[in-house]
Amino acid sequence: MTKEMVRLKLGDIASVRSGLVLSRKLSKTPTKYRYQLINLRSINQAGYIETENVDLYDATEPLSSEYLTHTGDVVIRLTAPYTAVLIDDTTSGMVISSNLVVIRADASQILPEYLYWLLNTPKVKRQIYENTSSNMLGAIKPRYFADFEVSLLSMENQETIAALNLLAHKERQLLNELTMEKEKYYSYTINEIQKQMRRGYRHDD
C-alpha cells in the first residue's frame, strides 16, 4: 500500500467522544458558571454554527474542558442530517451536549480541516445513513466514528483539499447571509408599500 493511501481507524488518530449529558450539571437557577451551548438548531446544514441560535447553559460547577469546544475540533450531529462543523476561535469554549460527538484529531496525521471536509461528503453521509440505529430518531452511535476507516492522503494533498473546501464553505456562508439580508429587505419594502397603499385608500374615502 502506498504512502498516499494509508487506511486507519479514526479512533487510532483522534480522540472521539460524545458530549455532556446536560441534566447532570444543569443548574435550575443562574450561576457564575454560564456557558454558550451548541444545540441542534444552531448547526446549519451548510456546515457551520449559527452563533445567534446557541443557547445559554448554567452549570452547577466549572465544566471539564473535554465537554467544551476547542479550536480545531470537529463536532458532528448524532442525528440526521449528521452535519459536521469545524470549531474556530469564534465558537471555542461552547458546551458540547450528548446529542453531538466531538473529534479531536492528531493534526500530525490528519488535518481537522480535511476531516471536516471528508465527514460532510455525500459518500460518507450515505455510509452514516446506512449504519444508523433502527430507532425513530435514526441516531448514530459515537463508536461508529471511532471505528470509521479513513484513507490518509499526504499532508500536502490534505492541505490542498482543506483550503479549497474552506474557501467554498466561506463563499456559501456569505451567499446564505446575503440571501437572508435580501429577504429581510424585500419583506420590509413590501410591508412599507402595503402601509402606504392602506393610507392612500383611507385618504380616498
VMD Tcl script that draws the C-alpha trace (Angstrom):
set ca {
  {0.00 0.00 0.00}
  {1.42 3.38 -0.95}
  {2.15 6.15 1.47}
  {-0.59 8.18 -0.21}
  {-3.39 5.81 0.81}
  {-2.79 4.55 4.34}
  {-6.04 3.30 5.87}
  {-6.56 3.73 9.61}
  {-9.46 3.81 12.04}
  {-10.30 7.35 13.06}
  {-10.12 6.33 16.72}
  {-6.42 5.50 16.25}
  {-5.53 9.02 15.14}
  {-8.12 11.08 17.01}
  {-10.00 11.32 20.29}
  {-13.67 10.51 19.68}
  {-16.23 11.06 22.44}
  {-19.81 12.12 22.99}
  {-20.72 15.32 24.78}
  {-22.15 16.11 28.19}
  {-25.46 14.74 29.44}
  {-26.79 18.20 30.24}
  {-29.03 17.20 33.15}
  {-26.01 16.06 35.17}
  {-24.53 19.55 35.54}
  {-27.56 21.77 34.90}
  {-28.47 24.39 37.49}
  {-32.12 25.40 37.79}
  {-31.06 28.94 38.66}
  {-28.48 31.28 37.09}
  {-24.90 30.69 38.23}
  {-21.47 32.18 37.60}
  {-20.70 29.09 35.52}
  {-22.61 30.18 32.45}
  {-21.64 28.85 29.03}
  {-22.86 29.02 25.48}
  {-24.40 25.72 24.42}
  {-24.42 24.24 20.93}
  {-27.88 22.89 20.14}
  {-29.10 21.06 17.05}
  {-30.92 24.19 15.87}
  {-27.67 26.15 15.80}
  {-25.92 23.71 13.44}
  {-26.57 24.91 9.92}
  {-26.78 22.15 7.30}
  {-24.15 24.02 5.29}
  {-21.65 23.03 8.00}
  {-21.26 25.92 10.41}
  {-22.62 27.07 13.78}
  {-25.15 29.89 13.75}
  {-23.92 31.71 16.85}
  {-27.14 33.70 17.10}
  {-29.02 30.43 17.73}
  {-26.89 28.93 20.51}
  {-28.40 28.58 24.00}
  {-27.12 29.58 27.43}
  {-26.27 26.85 29.93}
  {-25.91 27.46 33.66}
  {-23.81 24.72 35.26}
  {-23.62 23.80 38.93}
  {-19.80 23.83 38.74}
  {-17.00 24.56 36.25}
  {-17.18 22.13 33.35}
  {-14.26 19.95 32.31}
  {-12.54 21.13 29.14}
  {-13.39 17.81 27.48}
  {-17.02 18.98 27.29}
  {-16.10 22.37 25.81}
  {-15.20 23.06 22.20}
  {-11.59 23.78 21.23}
  {-10.32 25.38 18.04}
  {-9.75 22.55 15.57}
  {-12.43 20.24 16.97}
  {-14.84 18.62 14.54}
  {-18.31 18.35 16.09}
  {-20.96 16.15 14.48}
  {-24.70 15.72 14.97}
  {-25.59 12.17 16.03}
  {-28.96 12.52 14.31}
  {-29.89 13.36 10.72}
  {-28.56 15.11 8.73}
  {-25.32 14.23 10.61}
  {-23.72 17.58 9.78}
  {-20.10 18.12 10.84}
  {-18.88 21.58 11.88}
  {-15.34 22.83 12.36}
  {-14.69 24.78 15.55}
  {-12.71 28.01 15.21}
  {-11.82 30.85 17.56}
  {-15.35 32.29 17.38}
  {-17.02 29.03 18.51}
  {-14.50 27.66 21.01}
  {-15.48 27.33 24.68}
  {-19.05 26.20 23.96}
  {-20.70 23.24 25.69}
  {-20.96 20.04 23.64}
  {-24.14 18.12 24.52}
  {-24.64 14.35 24.38}
  {-26.52 14.55 21.08}
  {-23.20 15.51 19.48}
  {-19.86 13.78 19.11}
  {-16.55 15.66 19.19}
  {-13.47 14.51 17.30}
  {-10.07 15.90 18.25}
  {-7.65 14.82 15.58}
  {-3.91 14.26 15.75}
  {-3.06 17.05 13.32}
  {0.28 15.44 12.50}
  {-1.65 12.65 10.75}
  {-4.98 14.12 9.70}
  {-5.83 17.80 9.46}
  {-9.08 18.82 11.22}
  {-9.99 20.91 8.16}
  {-9.56 17.86 5.91}
  {-11.57 15.67 8.29}
  {-14.31 18.30 8.33}
  {-14.50 18.12 4.53}
  {-14.42 14.33 4.50}
  {-17.23 13.82 7.02}
  {-19.53 16.17 5.08}
  {-19.03 14.46 1.70}
  {-22.12 12.77 0.20}
  {-20.34 9.39 0.20}
  {-19.66 9.48 3.95}
  {-23.15 10.83 4.67}
  {-24.63 7.84 2.81}
  {-22.48 5.47 4.85}
  {-23.72 7.08 8.07}
  {-27.36 6.80 6.98}
  {-26.83 3.12 6.18}
  {-25.42 2.48 9.66}
  {-27.94 4.36 11.77}
  {-29.77 2.53 14.51}
  {-33.36 1.48 13.97}
  {-34.87 3.91 16.48}
  {-37.20 6.72 15.41}
  {-34.50 9.40 15.58}
  {-32.08 7.44 13.41}
  {-29.23 8.20 15.81}
  {-25.72 7.03 15.08}
  {-23.52 5.81 17.94}
  {-20.28 7.71 18.70}
  {-18.46 4.37 18.38}
  {-19.23 4.43 14.66}
  {-16.86 7.38 14.20}
  {-14.11 5.77 16.29}
  {-14.28 2.70 14.03}
  {-14.65 4.75 10.85}
  {-11.83 3.97 8.41}
  {-10.12 6.86 6.67}
  {-7.68 6.78 3.77}
  {-4.90 9.14 4.71}
  {-3.58 11.30 1.90}
  {-0.26 13.09 2.14}
  {-0.33 16.23 4.27}
  {0.21 18.31 1.12}
  {-2.88 16.83 -0.53}
  {-4.89 17.20 2.69}
  {-3.93 20.88 2.84}
  {-4.98 21.43 -0.79}
  {-8.41 19.83 -0.31}
  {-8.95 21.56 3.05}
  {-8.08 25.01 1.68}
  {-10.40 24.67 -1.32}
  {-13.24 23.37 0.86}
  {-12.89 26.17 3.40}
  {-12.90 28.73 0.60}
  {-16.07 27.20 -0.91}
  {-17.65 26.96 2.55}
  {-16.94 30.64 3.28}
  {-18.44 31.63 -0.06}
  {-21.59 29.57 0.62}
  {-21.93 31.10 4.07}
  {-21.60 34.64 2.68}
  {-24.14 33.90 -0.07}
  {-26.53 32.47 2.52}
  {-26.18 35.57 4.70}
  {-26.69 37.80 1.64}
  {-29.85 35.87 0.72}
  {-31.22 36.31 4.24}
  {-30.48 40.04 4.19}
  {-32.20 40.39 0.81}
  {-35.26 38.52 2.11}
  {-35.45 40.92 5.08}
  {-35.10 43.89 2.72}
  {-37.85 42.71 0.36}
  {-40.15 41.83 3.27}
  {-39.62 45.29 4.81}
  {-40.15 47.03 1.45}
  {-43.37 45.12 0.74}
  {-44.71 45.94 4.22}
  {-43.91 49.63 3.71}
  {-45.69 49.64 0.33}
  {-48.73 47.99 1.91}
  {-48.82 50.65 4.63}
  {-48.68 53.42 2.03}
  {-51.42 51.77 -0.01}
  {-53.66 51.46 3.07}
  {-53.08 55.13 3.91}
  {-53.92 56.01 0.30}
  {-57.21 54.09 0.49}
  {-58.18 55.94 3.68}
  {-57.46 59.32 2.06}
  {-59.59 58.38 -0.95}
  {-62.51 57.69 1.37}
}
mol new
graphics top color blue
foreach p $ca { graphics top sphere $p radius 0.5 }
foreach p [lrange $ca 0 end-1] q [lrange $ca 1 end] { graphics top cylinder $p $q radius 0.2 }
display resetview
